[in-house]
Amino acid sequence: MLDLVKTALRITTTAYDAELTMLINAALRDLGLAGVMDDLLVATSTDPLINLAVTIFAKRHFSRTAPAEYEALEQSYLSFKSLLRSSTGYTNWEA
């Protein structure tokens, strides 16, 4: 997932790997706190929705963006988190 996030942020150096790894782990933990099943929340995830949510989270916290773009990324991440926590197959909550 680190390579995926680095590509999305247009980063080719390893200088930020530790920070990006921390952001990836924070995103996965945040999704877990929202109710997404732990077995989906791994740094080797192949699930496109999980990967996109983590990428948006990292972009929101890593990029130096204008306030409007930051807010758009925030809303996008919150939308993905809400989608995941309410979708069959992503939580083990009973309906």
Salt bridges, closest charged atoms under 4 A:
ASP17 OD1 - LYS6 NZ 2.94
ASP30 OD2 - LYS81 NZ 3.14
GLU74 OE1 - ARG60 NH1 1.84
